[in-house]
Amino acid sequence: MVGACIVNPENKIVGIGYNGMPNGCDDDLLPWARSASNKLDTKYLYGIKDVIYMSDKYHDTPEMAASRRLFDLAGIEYKQFAPKCRKIVIDFDSINHSGMNQETK
């Protein structure tokens, strides 16, 4: 297992990461191996292949140039989303099939 800590020029932590399960998920309850008969137990098959983004407002910033370079080196395709409509209305009542309480929690 590997962890990482990203710091800014002032040595303040701006990001942390760990290649384990998310908080609250016990590694012992969710199998995780390099090889297994069930591919879902390996967790190594998954990775980012495509990135679709909505806005390219910061295209010319060094951070975005660095991100594009990393994507290119990793063979990750990226493209801006081209919506067919400028407005989307979601009727949550029509998609709430779980029988959940309609009240906001």
Gaussian input, Z-matrix of N, CA and C with variables (Angstrom, degrees):
# hf/3-21g

backbone

0 1
 N
 C     1     B1
 C     2     B2     1     A1
 N     3     B3     2     A2     1     D1
 C     4     B4     3     A3     2     D2
 C     5     B5     4     A4     3     D3
 N     6     B6     5     A5     4     D4
 C     7     B7     6     A6     5     D5
 C     8     B8     7     A7     6     D6
 N     9     B9     8     A8     7     D7
 C    10    B10     9     A9     8     D8
 C    11    B11    10    A10     9     D9
 N    12    B12    11    A11    10    D10
 C    13    B13    12    A12    11    D11
 C    14    B14    13    A13    12    D12
 N    15    B15    14    A14    13    D13
 C    16    B16    15    A15    14    D14
 C    17    B17    16    A16    15    D15
 N    18    B18    17    A17    16    D16
 C    19    B19    18    A18    17    D17
 C    20    B20    19    A19    18    D18
 N    21    B21    20    A20    19    D19
 C    22    B22    21    A21    20    D20
 C    23    B23    22    A22    21    D21
 N    24    B24    23    A23    22    D22
 C    25    B25    24    A24    23    D23
 C    26    B26    25    A25    24    D24
 N    27    B27    26    A26    25    D25
 C    28    B28    27    A27    26    D26
 C    29    B29    28    A28    27    D27
 N    30    B30    29    A29    28    D28
 C    31    B31    30    A30    29    D29
 C    32    B32    31    A31    30    D30
 N    33    B33    32    A32    31    D31
 C    34    B34    33    A33    32    D32
 C    35    B35    34    A34    33    D33
 N    36    B36    35    A35    34    D34
 C    37    B37    36    A36    35    D35
 C    38    B38    37    A37    36    D36
 N    39    B39    38    A38    37    D37
 C    40    B40    39    A39    38    D38
 C    41    B41    40    A40    39    D39
 N    42    B42    41    A41    40    D40
 C    43    B43    42    A42    41    D41
 C    44    B44    43    A43    42    D42
 N    45    B45    44    A44    43    D43
 C    46    B46    45    A45    44    D44
 C    47    B47    46    A46    45    D45
 N    48    B48    47    A47    46    D46
 C    49    B49    48    A48    47    D47
 C    50    B50    49    A49    48    D48
 N    51    B51    50    A50    49    D49
 C    52    B52    51    A51    50    D50
 C    53    B53    52    A52    51    D51
 N    54    B54    53    A53    52    D52
 C    55    B55    54    A54    53    D53
 C    56    B56    55    A55    54    D54
 N    57    B57    56    A56    55    D55
 C    58    B58    57    A57    56    D56
 C    59    B59    58    A58    57    D57
 N    60    B60    59    A59    58    D58
 C    61    B61    60    A60    59    D59
 C    62    B62    61    A61    60    D60
 N    63    B63    62    A62    61    D61
 C    64    B64    63    A63    62    D62
 C    65    B65    64    A64    63    D63
 N    66    B66    65    A65    64    D64
 C    67    B67    66    A66    65    D65
 C    68    B68    67    A67    66    D66
 N    69    B69    68    A68    67    D67
 C    70    B70    69    A69    68    D68
 C    71    B71    70    A70    69    D69
 N    72    B72    71    A71    70    D70
 C    73    B73    72    A72    71    D71
 C    74    B74    73    A73    72    D72
 N    75    B75    74    A74    73    D73
 C    76    B76    75    A75    74    D74
 C    77    B77    76    A76    75    D75
 N    78    B78    77    A77    76    D76
 C    79    B79    78    A78    77    D77
 C    80    B80    79    A79    78    D78
 N    81    B81    80    A80    79    D79
 C    82    B82    81    A81    80    D80
 C    83    B83    82    A82    81    D81
 N    84    B84    83    A83    82    D82
 C    85    B85    84    A84    83    D83
 C    86    B86    85    A85    84    D84
 N    87    B87    86    A86    85    D85
 C    88    B88    87    A87    86    D86
 C    89    B89    88    A88    87    D87
 N    90    B90    89    A89    88    D88
 C    91    B91    90    A90    89    D89
 C    92    B92    91    A91    90    D90
 N    93    B93    92    A92    91    D91
 C    94    B94    93    A93    92    D92
 C    95    B95    94    A94    93    D93
 N    96    B96    95    A95    94    D94
 C    97    B97    96    A96    95    D95
 C    98    B98    97    A97    96    D96
 N    99    B99    98    A98    97    D97
 C   100   B100    99    A99    98    D98
 C   101   B101   100   A100    99    D99
 N   102   B102   101   A101   100   D100
 C   103   B103   102   A102   101   D101
 C   104   B104   103   A103   102   D102
 N   105   B105   104   A104   103   D103
 C   106   B106   105   A105   104   D104
 C   107   B107   106   A106   105   D105
 N   108   B108   107   A107   106   D106
 C   109   B109   108   A108   107   D107
 C   110   B110   109   A109   108   D108
 N   111   B111   110   A110   109   D109
 C   112   B112   111   A111   110   D110
 C   113   B113   112   A112   111   D111
 N   114   B114   113   A113   112   D112
 C   115   B115   114   A114   113   D113
 C   116   B116   115   A115   114   D114
 N   117   B117   116   A116   115   D115
 C   118   B118   117   A117   116   D116
 C   119   B119   118   A118   117   D117
 N   120   B120   119   A119   118   D118
 C   121   B121   120   A120   119   D119
 C   122   B122   121   A121   120   D120
 N   123   B123   122   A122   121   D121
 C   124   B124   123   A123   122   D122
 C   125   B125   124   A124   123   D123
 N   126   B126   125   A125   124   D124
 C   127   B127   126   A126   125   D125
 C   128   B128   127   A127   126   D126
 N   129   B129   128   A128   127   D127
 C   130   B130   129   A129   128   D128
 C   131   B131   130   A130   129   D129
 N   132   B132   131   A131   130   D130
 C   133   B133   132   A132   131   D131
 C   134   B134   133   A133   132   D132
 N   135   B135   134   A134   133   D133
 C   136   B136   135   A135   134   D134
 C   137   B137   136   A136   135   D135
 N   138   B138   137   A137   136   D136
 C   139   B139   138   A138   137   D137
 C   140   B140   139   A139   138   D138
 N   141   B141   140   A140   139   D139
 C   142   B142   141   A141   140   D140
 C   143   B143   142   A142   141   D141
 N   144   B144   143   A143   142   D142
 C   145   B145   144   A144   143   D143
 C   146   B146   145   A145   144   D144
 N   147   B147   146   A146   145   D145
 C   148   B148   147   A147   146   D146
 C   149   B149   148   A148   147   D147
 N   150   B150   149   A149   148   D148
 C   151   B151   150   A150   149   D149
 C   152   B152   151   A151   150   D150
 N   153   B153   152   A152   151   D151
 C   154   B154   153   A153   152   D152
 C   155   B155   154   A154   153   D153
 N   156   B156   155   A155   154   D154
 C   157   B157   156   A156   155   D155
 C   158   B158   157   A157   156   D156
 N   159   B159   158   A158   157   D157
 C   160   B160   159   A159   158   D158
 C   161   B161   160   A160   159   D159
 N   162   B162   161   A161   160   D160
 C   163   B163   162   A162   161   D161
 C   164   B164   163   A163   162   D162
 N   165   B165   164   A164   163   D163
 C   166   B166   165   A165   164   D164
 C   167   B167   166   A166   165   D165
 N   168   B168   167   A167   166   D166
 C   169   B169   168   A168   167   D167
 C   170   B170   169   A169   168   D168
 N   171   B171   170   A170   169   D169
 C   172   B172   171   A171   170   D170
 C   173   B173   172   A172   171   D171
 N   174   B174   173   A173   172   D172
 C   175   B175   174   A174   173   D173
 C   176   B176   175   A175   174   D174
 N   177   B177   176   A176   175   D175
 C   178   B178   177   A177   176   D176
 C   179   B179   178   A178   177   D177
 N   180   B180   179   A179   178   D178
 C   181   B181   180   A180   179   D179
 C   182   B182   181   A181   180   D180
 N   183   B183   182   A182   181   D181
 C   184   B184   183   A183   182   D182
 C   185   B185   184   A184   183   D183
 N   186   B186   185   A185   184   D184
 C   187   B187   186   A186   185   D185
 C   188   B188   187   A187   186   D186
 N   189   B189   188   A188   187   D187
 C   190   B190   189   A189   188   D188
 C   191   B191   190   A190   189   D189
 N   192   B192   191   A191   190   D190
 C   193   B193   192   A192   191   D191
 C   194   B194   193   A193   192   D192
 N   195   B195   194   A194   193   D193
 C   196   B196   195   A195   194   D194
 C   197   B197   196   A196   195   D195
 N   198   B198   197   A197   196   D196
 C   199   B199   198   A198   197   D197
 C   200   B200   199   A199   198   D198
 N   201   B201   200   A200   199   D199
 C   202   B202   201   A201   200   D200
 C   203   B203   202   A202   201   D201
 N   204   B204   203   A203   202   D202
 C   205   B205   204   A204   203   D203
 C   206   B206   205   A205   204   D204
 N   207   B207   206   A206   205   D205
 C   208   B208   207   A207   206   D206
 C   209   B209   208   A208   207   D207
 N   210   B210   209   A209   208   D208
 C   211   B211   210   A210   209   D209
 C   212   B212   211   A211   210   D210
 N   213   B213   212   A212   211   D211
 C   214   B214   213   A213   212   D212
 C   215   B215   214   A214   213   D213
 N   216   B216   215   A215   214   D214
 C   217   B217   216   A216   215   D215
 C   218   B218   217   A217   216   D216
 N   219   B219   218   A218   217   D217
 C   220   B220   219   A219   218   D218
 C   221   B221   220   A220   219   D219
 N   222   B222   221   A221   220   D220
 C   223   B223   222   A222   221   D221
 C   224   B224   223   A223   222   D222
 N   225   B225   224   A224   223   D223
 C   226   B226   225   A225   224   D224
 C   227   B227   226   A226   225   D225
 N   228   B228   227   A227   226   D226
 C   229   B229   228   A228   227   D227
 C   230   B230   229   A229   228   D228
 N   231   B231   230   A230   229   D229
 C   232   B232   231   A231   230   D230
 C   233   B233   232   A232   231   D231
 N   234   B234   233   A233   232   D232
 C   235   B235   234   A234   233   D233
 C   236   B236   235   A235   234   D234
 N   237   B237   236   A236   235   D235
 C   238   B238   237   A237   236   D236
 C   239   B239   238   A238   237   D237
 N   240   B240   239   A239   238   D238
 C   241   B241   240   A240   239   D239
 C   242   B242   241   A241   240   D240
 N   243   B243   242   A242   241   D241
 C   244   B244   243   A243   242   D242
 C   245   B245   244   A244   243   D243
 N   246   B246   245   A245   244   D244
 C   247   B247   246   A246   245   D245
 C   248   B248   247   A247   246   D246
 N   249   B249   248   A248   247   D247
 C   250   B250   249   A249   248   D248
 C   251   B251   250   A250   249   D249
 N   252   B252   251   A251   250   D250
 C   253   B253   252   A252   251   D251
 C   254   B254   253   A253   252   D252
 N   255   B255   254   A254   253   D253
 C   256   B256   255   A255   254   D254
 C   257   B257   256   A256   255   D255
 N   258   B258   257   A257   256   D256
 C   259   B259   258   A258   257   D257
 C   260   B260   259   A259   258   D258
 N   261   B261   260   A260   259   D259
 C   262   B262   261   A261   260   D260
 C   263   B263   262   A262   261   D261
 N   264   B264   263   A263   262   D262
 C   265   B265   264   A264   263   D263
 C   266   B266   265   A265   264   D264
 N   267   B267   266   A266   265   D265
 C   268   B268   267   A267   266   D266
 C   269   B269   268   A268   267   D267
 N   270   B270   269   A269   268   D268
 C   271   B271   270   A270   269   D269
 C   272   B272   271   A271   270   D270
 N   273   B273   272   A272   271   D271
 C   274   B274   273   A273   272   D272
 C   275   B275   274   A274   273   D273
 N   276   B276   275   A275   274   D274
 C   277   B277   276   A276   275   D275
 C   278   B278   277   A277   276   D276
 N   279   B279   278   A278   277   D277
 C   280   B280   279   A279   278   D278
 C   281   B281   280   A280   279   D279
 N   282   B282   281   A281   280   D280
 C   283   B283   282   A282   281   D281
 C   284   B284   283   A283   282   D282
 N   285   B285   284   A284   283   D283
 C   286   B286   285   A285   284   D284
 C   287   B287   286   A286   285   D285
 N   288   B288   287   A287   286   D286
 C   289   B289   288   A288   287   D287
 C   290   B290   289   A289   288   D288
 N   291   B291   290   A290   289   D289
 C   292   B292   291   A291   290   D290
 C   293   B293   292   A292   291   D291
 N   294   B294   293   A293   292   D292
 C   295   B295   294   A294   293   D293
 C   296   B296   295   A295   294   D294
 N   297   B297   296   A296   295   D295
 C   298   B298   297   A297   296   D296
 C   299   B299   298   A298   297   D297
 N   300   B300   299   A299   298   D298
 C   301   B301   300   A300   299   D299
 C   302   B302   301   A301   300   D300
 N   303   B303   302   A302   301   D301
 C   304   B304   303   A303   302   D302
 C   305   B305   304   A304   303   D303
 N   306   B306   305   A305   304   D304
 C   307   B307   306   A306   305   D305
 C   308   B308   307   A307   306   D306
 N   309   B309   308   A308   307   D307
 C   310   B310   309   A309   308   D308
 C   311   B311   310   A310   309   D309
 N   312   B312   311   A311   310   D310
 C   313   B313   312   A312   311   D311
 C   314   B314   313   A313   312   D312

   B1=1.4431
   B2=1.5279
   B3=1.3117
   B4=1.4566
   B5=1.5175
   B6=1.3256
   B7=1.4552
   B8=1.5143
   B9=1.3105
   B10=1.4581
   B11=1.5175
   B12=1.3186
   B13=1.4566
   B14=1.5241
   B15=1.3151
   B16=1.4631
   B17=1.5228
   B18=1.3361
   B19=1.4599
   B20=1.5226
   B21=1.3345
   B22=1.4612
   B23=1.5327
   B24=1.3371
   B25=1.4669
   B26=1.5345
   B27=1.3307
   B28=1.4674
   B29=1.5286
   B30=1.3252
   B31=1.4656
   B32=1.5208
   B33=1.3127
   B34=1.4621
   B35=1.5214
   B36=1.3279
   B37=1.4576
   B38=1.5230
   B39=1.3302
   B40=1.4644
   B41=1.5248
   B42=1.3159
   B43=1.4580
   B44=1.5099
   B45=1.3147
   B46=1.4549
   B47=1.5202
   B48=1.2973
   B49=1.4518
   B50=1.5097
   B51=1.3101
   B52=1.4489
   B53=1.5125
   B54=1.3079
   B55=1.4580
   B56=1.5191
   B57=1.3106
   B58=1.4609
   B59=1.5131
   B60=1.3195
   B61=1.4593
   B62=1.5290
   B63=1.3299
   B64=1.4694
   B65=1.5245
   B66=1.3199
   B67=1.4593
   B68=1.5174
   B69=1.3154
   B70=1.4555
   B71=1.5143
   B72=1.3224
   B73=1.4679
   B74=1.5230
   B75=1.3069
   B76=1.4603
   B77=1.5247
   B78=1.3431
   B79=1.4651
   B80=1.5257
   B81=1.3251
   B82=1.4635
   B83=1.5256
   B84=1.3274
   B85=1.4634
   B86=1.5240
   B87=1.3341
   B88=1.4634
   B89=1.5258
   B90=1.3294
   B91=1.4645
   B92=1.5290
   B93=1.3299
   B94=1.4545
   B95=1.5200
   B96=1.3086
   B97=1.4548
   B98=1.5227
   B99=1.3217
   B100=1.4663
   B101=1.5228
   B102=1.3168
   B103=1.4638
   B104=1.5201
   B105=1.3106
   B106=1.4621
   B107=1.5191
   B108=1.3237
   B109=1.4649
   B110=1.5280
   B111=1.3203
   B112=1.4613
   B113=1.5283
   B114=1.3249
   B115=1.4677
   B116=1.5231
   B117=1.3266
   B118=1.4625
   B119=1.5212
   B120=1.3385
   B121=1.4595
   B122=1.5210
   B123=1.3192
   B124=1.4573
   B125=1.5159
   B126=1.3025
   B127=1.4657
   B128=1.5268
   B129=1.3253
   B130=1.4565
   B131=1.5235
   B132=1.3272
   B133=1.4608
   B134=1.5146
   B135=1.3012
   B136=1.4509
   B137=1.5150
   B138=1.2847
   B139=1.4485
   B140=1.5141
   B141=1.2862
   B142=1.4598
   B143=1.5208
   B144=1.3078
   B145=1.4656
   B146=1.5204
   B147=1.3353
   B148=1.4602
   B149=1.5246
   B150=1.3199
   B151=1.4582
   B152=1.5221
   B153=1.3172
   B154=1.4620
   B155=1.5209
   B156=1.3123
   B157=1.4566
   B158=1.5229
   B159=1.3194
   B160=1.4620
   B161=1.5249
   B162=1.3220
   B163=1.4599
   B164=1.5256
   B165=1.3022
   B166=1.4595
   B167=1.5266
   B168=1.3224
   B169=1.4622
   B170=1.5286
   B171=1.3185
   B172=1.4674
   B173=1.5329
   B174=1.3243
   B175=1.4644
   B176=1.5321
   B177=1.3172
   B178=1.4611
   B179=1.5237
   B180=1.3205
   B181=1.4678
   B182=1.5279
   B183=1.3235
   B184=1.4697
   B185=1.5341
   B186=1.3258
   B187=1.4675
   B188=1.5276
   B189=1.3184
   B190=1.4660
   B191=1.5277
   B192=1.3261
   B193=1.4680
   B194=1.5273
   B195=1.3325
   B196=1.4679
   B197=1.5244
   B198=1.3218
   B199=1.4678
   B200=1.5204
   B201=1.3253
   B202=1.4612
   B203=1.5273
   B204=1.3176
   B205=1.4695
   B206=1.5268
   B207=1.3333
   B208=1.4652
   B209=1.5233
   B210=1.3248
   B211=1.4621
   B212=1.5290
   B213=1.3358
   B214=1.4635
   B215=1.5281
   B216=1.3184
   B217=1.4626
   B218=1.5217
   B219=1.3281
   B220=1.4654
   B221=1.5259
   B222=1.3334
   B223=1.4580
   B224=1.5179
   B225=1.3240
   B226=1.4646
   B227=1.5239
   B228=1.3258
   B229=1.4586
   B230=1.5227
   B231=1.3150
   B232=1.4632
   B233=1.5178
   B234=1.3215
   B235=1.4638
   B236=1.5193
   B237=1.3128
   B238=1.4560
   B239=1.5214
   B240=1.3175
   B241=1.4579
   B242=1.5206
   B243=1.3245
   B244=1.4637
   B245=1.5273
   B246=1.3380
   B247=1.4698
   B248=1.5212
   B249=1.3229
   B250=1.4630
   B251=1.5186
   B252=1.3308
   B253=1.4666
   B254=1.5228
   B255=1.3012
   B256=1.4588
   B257=1.5179
   B258=1.3402
   B259=1.4538
   B260=1.5244
   B261=1.3322
   B262=1.4583
   B263=1.5195
   B264=1.3211
   B265=1.4600
   B266=1.5174
   B267=1.3266
   B268=1.4613
   B269=1.5168
   B270=1.3113
   B271=1.4593
   B272=1.5261
   B273=1.3253
   B274=1.4583
   B275=1.5220
   B276=1.3211
   B277=1.4629
   B278=1.5264
   B279=1.3108
   B280=1.4652
   B281=1.5279
   B282=1.3272
   B283=1.4627
   B284=1.5145
   B285=1.3169
   B286=1.4600
   B287=1.5226
   B288=1.3328
   B289=1.4589
   B290=1.5204
   B291=1.3095
   B292=1.4608
   B293=1.5178
   B294=1.3135
   B295=1.4577
   B296=1.5135
   B297=1.3275
   B298=1.4616
   B299=1.5177
   B300=1.2929
   B301=1.4556
   B302=1.5217
   B303=1.2943
   B304=1.4601
   B305=1.5244
   B306=1.3308
   B307=1.4659
   B308=1.5150
   B309=1.3048
   B310=1.4549
   B311=1.5142
   B312=1.3082
   B313=1.4724
   B314=1.5002
   A1=108.04
   A2=115.01
   A3=120.84
   A4=109.56
   A5=115.91
   A6=120.94
   A7=109.63
   A8=115.73
   A9=120.50
   A10=109.28
   A11=114.92
   A12=121.47
   A13=106.83
   A14=116.87
   A15=121.44
   A16=107.79
   A17=115.75
   A18=120.53
   A19=109.52
   A20=115.22
   A21=119.73
   A22=109.08
   A23=118.57
   A24=120.47
   A25=114.24
   A26=117.17
   A27=120.54
   A28=111.57
   A29=116.82
   A30=123.65
   A31=113.70
   A32=116.64
   A33=120.97
   A34=108.36
   A35=116.33
   A36=120.74
   A37=109.50
   A38=115.79
   A39=120.66
   A40=111.57
   A41=117.02
   A42=120.07
   A43=111.28
   A44=115.35
   A45=120.74
   A46=108.35
   A47=116.52
   A48=120.17
   A49=110.93
   A50=114.71
   A51=121.75
   A52=106.61
   A53=117.77
   A54=119.18
   A55=113.18
   A56=117.39
   A57=120.99
   A58=111.19
   A59=114.02
   A60=120.15
   A61=109.82
   A62=117.51
   A63=120.73
   A64=111.29
   A65=116.22
   A66=120.88
   A67=109.93
   A68=116.04
   A69=121.39
   A70=114.10
   A71=117.92
   A72=121.29
   A73=108.65
   A74=116.35
   A75=122.48
   A76=110.34
   A77=117.20
   A78=121.84
   A79=111.77
   A80=117.04
   A81=120.66
   A82=112.40
   A83=117.52
   A84=121.03
   A85=112.79
   A86=116.13
   A87=121.38
   A88=108.37
   A89=118.42
   A90=121.16
   A91=112.15
   A92=114.26
   A93=120.13
   A94=107.62
   A95=116.92
   A96=121.12
   A97=109.59
   A98=116.24
   A99=120.20
   A100=111.55
   A101=116.41
   A102=119.76
   A103=108.63
   A104=115.44
   A105=121.27
   A106=108.00
   A107=116.27
   A108=119.39
   A109=110.74
   A110=116.44
   A111=121.39
   A112=108.06
   A113=117.32
   A114=120.95
   A115=113.01
   A116=117.04
   A117=119.06
   A118=112.24
   A119=117.53
   A120=120.84
   A121=112.91
   A122=118.87
   A123=119.86
   A124=113.15
   A125=118.39
   A126=124.04
   A127=112.44
   A128=118.17
   A129=120.86
   A130=112.24
   A131=117.21
   A132=120.02
   A133=112.84
   A134=115.73
   A135=119.58
   A136=111.00
   A137=115.14
   A138=120.72
   A139=108.75
   A140=116.12
   A141=120.67
   A142=108.57
   A143=116.36
   A144=122.04
   A145=111.38
   A146=116.11
   A147=121.87
   A148=109.16
   A149=115.78
   A150=122.00
   A151=106.98
   A152=115.23
   A153=120.79
   A154=106.68
   A155=116.80
   A156=121.17
   A157=110.16
   A158=115.05
   A159=120.56
   A160=111.90
   A161=116.36
   A162=120.42
   A163=110.86
   A164=116.18
   A165=121.55
   A166=109.57
   A167=114.60
   A168=122.34
   A169=112.65
   A170=116.59
   A171=120.42
   A172=112.03
   A173=117.12
   A174=123.05
   A175=112.93
   A176=117.08
   A177=120.64
   A178=114.53
   A179=118.31
   A180=119.70
   A181=109.93
   A182=117.11
   A183=120.16
   A184=112.73
   A185=116.62
   A186=119.89
   A187=111.43
   A188=116.07
   A189=119.63
   A190=110.98
   A191=117.06
   A192=120.03
   A193=109.71
   A194=116.58
   A195=120.83
   A196=110.79
   A197=116.90
   A198=120.50
   A199=110.94
   A200=116.83
   A201=120.22
   A202=111.06
   A203=116.40
   A204=119.88
   A205=110.58
   A206=116.84
   A207=120.23
   A208=110.91
   A209=116.89
   A210=120.25
   A211=110.50
   A212=116.67
   A213=120.63
   A214=110.98
   A215=116.97
   A216=120.96
   A217=111.97
   A218=116.56
   A219=121.38
   A220=112.30
   A221=117.20
   A222=120.02
   A223=113.42
   A224=116.37
   A225=121.28
   A226=108.52
   A227=115.38
   A228=119.89
   A229=109.37
   A230=116.53
   A231=120.60
   A232=109.08
   A233=114.84
   A234=119.53
   A235=109.26
   A236=113.76
   A237=119.91
   A238=109.49
   A239=115.63
   A240=122.13
   A241=108.87
   A242=116.33
   A243=121.75
   A244=107.84
   A245=117.07
   A246=119.07
   A247=111.77
   A248=115.12
   A249=120.65
   A250=110.53
   A251=116.03
   A252=121.80
   A253=108.32
   A254=117.21
   A255=121.41
   A256=111.78
   A257=117.41
   A258=120.99
   A259=108.66
   A260=116.38
   A261=121.84
   A262=108.35
   A263=116.71
   A264=122.13
   A265=107.13
   A266=116.83
   A267=121.66
   A268=109.09
   A269=116.69
   A270=122.80
   A271=106.94
   A272=116.57
   A273=120.86
   A274=112.53
   A275=117.74
   A276=119.80
   A277=111.21
   A278=117.33
   A279=120.05
   A280=112.49
   A281=117.71
   A282=119.50
   A283=113.00
   A284=117.87
   A285=121.07
   A286=109.09
   A287=116.21
   A288=121.69
   A289=112.20
   A290=118.49
   A291=120.48
   A292=113.17
   A293=117.76
   A294=119.64
   A295=112.60
   A296=116.27
   A297=120.43
   A298=110.01
   A299=114.72
   A300=121.44
   A301=108.39
   A302=117.83
   A303=122.58
   A304=112.70
   A305=117.37
   A306=120.16
   A307=110.17
   A308=115.80
   A309=121.37
   A310=108.49
   A311=116.39
   A312=121.17
   A313=109.70
   D1=144.03
   D2=-174.65
   D3=-130.95
   D4=142.53
   D5=176.06
   D6=-124.79
   D7=163.58
   D8=179.25
   D9=-146.56
   D10=150.67
   D11=177.34
   D12=-134.83
   D13=126.93
   D14=179.93
   D15=-106.42
   D16=129.97
   D17=179.35
   D18=-121.12
   D19=153.08
   D20=177.78
   D21=-89.78
   D22=179.13
   D23=-178.69
   D24=-58.61
   D25=-20.96
   D26=177.52
   D27=-89.53
   D28=11.21
   D29=-178.87
   D30=61.17
   D31=28.59
   D32=174.40
   D33=-95.72
   D34=138.15
   D35=179.69
   D36=-68.64
   D37=124.38
   D38=178.88
   D39=-115.73
   D40=-6.83
   D41=177.78
   D42=-170.47
   D43=146.06
   D44=175.95
   D45=-134.46
   D46=155.63
   D47=179.25
   D48=-153.24
   D49=160.58
   D50=-177.42
   D51=-157.29
   D52=137.03
   D53=-175.91
   D54=-88.22
   D55=21.25
   D56=177.03
   D57=-92.76
   D58=-170.34
   D59=178.90
   D60=-69.22
   D61=157.68
   D62=176.52
   D63=-62.52
   D64=158.72
   D65=177.49
   D66=-51.82
   D67=136.52
   D68=177.86
   D69=88.78
   D70=-7.39
   D71=178.48
   D72=-105.44
   D73=112.84
   D74=-177.76
   D75=-73.77
   D76=123.92
   D77=178.55
   D78=-56.99
   D79=-32.82
   D80=-177.76
   D81=-71.38
   D82=-24.51
   D83=-178.95
   D84=-88.95
   D85=-18.05
   D86=-179.15
   D87=-121.89
   D88=105.92
   D89=-176.19
   D90=-56.23
   D91=143.26
   D92=179.78
   D93=-151.00
   D94=105.91
   D95=-177.11
   D96=-139.60
   D97=162.52
   D98=177.95
   D99=-70.89
   D100=-33.25
   D101=177.23
   D102=-141.30
   D103=146.43
   D104=-179.91
   D105=-162.88
   D106=156.71
   D107=178.56
   D108=-66.93
   D109=-32.45
   D110=176.79
   D111=-96.61
   D112=114.42
   D113=-176.66
   D114=-59.25
   D115=-25.23
   D116=179.41
   D117=-69.32
   D118=-16.83
   D119=179.47
   D120=-83.92
   D121=-9.86
   D122=-176.46
   D123=-85.85
   D124=-35.87
   D125=-179.29
   D126=62.46
   D127=4.10
   D128=-179.95
   D129=-96.10
   D130=-10.04
   D131=-178.73
   D132=-74.86
   D133=-16.09
   D134=-169.39
   D135=-96.16
   D136=140.09
   D137=178.42
   D138=-170.00
   D139=165.61
   D140=-179.77
   D141=-78.29
   D142=126.00
   D143=177.44
   D144=-110.64
   D145=-34.38
   D146=-177.52
   D147=-137.59
   D148=144.53
   D149=173.32
   D150=-125.32
   D151=125.25
   D152=176.23
   D153=-117.68
   D154=120.31
   D155=-174.91
   D156=-116.56
   D157=155.69
   D158=-177.01
   D159=-87.55
   D160=-46.26
   D161=-173.48
   D162=-119.47
   D163=144.25
   D164=175.37
   D165=-120.39
   D166=33.73
   D167=-175.80
   D168=-55.10
   D169=-35.32
   D170=-175.13
   D171=-105.66
   D172=28.93
   D173=-175.48
   D174=-50.48
   D175=-41.60
   D176=-173.08
   D177=-87.90
   D178=5.15
   D179=179.39
   D180=-80.04
   D181=152.93
   D182=178.86
   D183=-58.65
   D184=-34.94
   D185=-179.42
   D186=-63.34
   D187=-42.41
   D188=-179.36
   D189=-72.10
   D190=-35.60
   D191=175.73
   D192=-62.54
   D193=-41.51
   D194=178.39
   D195=-64.87
   D196=-40.35
   D197=178.49
   D198=-62.23
   D199=-45.30
   D200=179.07
   D201=-62.57
   D202=-38.54
   D203=178.85
   D204=-64.14
   D205=-43.73
   D206=177.45
   D207=-61.39
   D208=-44.75
   D209=178.07
   D210=-59.21
   D211=-45.04
   D212=-179.79
   D213=-60.89
   D214=-45.98
   D215=-179.49
   D216=-63.91
   D217=-33.33
   D218=-178.70
   D219=-87.18
   D220=-3.64
   D221=-179.32
   D222=73.73
   D223=24.38
   D224=179.68
   D225=-91.51
   D226=126.87
   D227=178.08
   D228=-83.42
   D229=144.39
   D230=178.79
   D231=-142.52
   D232=144.30
   D233=178.66
   D234=-157.61
   D235=155.98
   D236=179.14
   D237=-81.71
   D238=137.14
   D239=177.84
   D240=-67.90
   D241=133.61
   D242=178.06
   D243=-114.03
   D244=92.50
   D245=-177.04
   D246=-67.71
   D247=145.66
   D248=176.42
   D249=-82.46
   D250=-24.37
   D251=179.36
   D252=-123.20
   D253=151.36
   D254=178.86
   D255=-90.06
   D256=-11.06
   D257=-177.45
   D258=-139.69
   D259=138.16
   D260=177.81
   D261=-124.70
   D262=131.33
   D263=176.12
   D264=-114.24
   D265=126.35
   D266=-179.89
   D267=-108.41
   D268=122.17
   D269=175.57
   D270=-96.16
   D271=94.46
   D272=-176.61
   D273=-63.65
   D274=-28.28
   D275=177.84
   D276=-62.44
   D277=-35.15
   D278=-177.64
   D279=-76.16
   D280=-18.07
   D281=-179.42
   D282=-108.56
   D283=-0.43
   D284=-178.85
   D285=-86.56
   D286=86.05
   D287=-178.39
   D288=-96.79
   D289=-3.22
   D290=-173.06
   D291=-83.87
   D292=-6.11
   D293=-177.91
   D294=75.56
   D295=15.50
   D296=-179.56
   D297=-67.84
   D298=154.45
   D299=176.17
   D300=-62.02
   D301=133.92
   D302=-177.52
   D303=-75.73
   D304=-12.91
   D305=-177.78
   D306=-71.78
   D307=149.74
   D308=176.00
   D309=-75.14
   D310=132.46
   D311=-179.63
   D312=-89.39

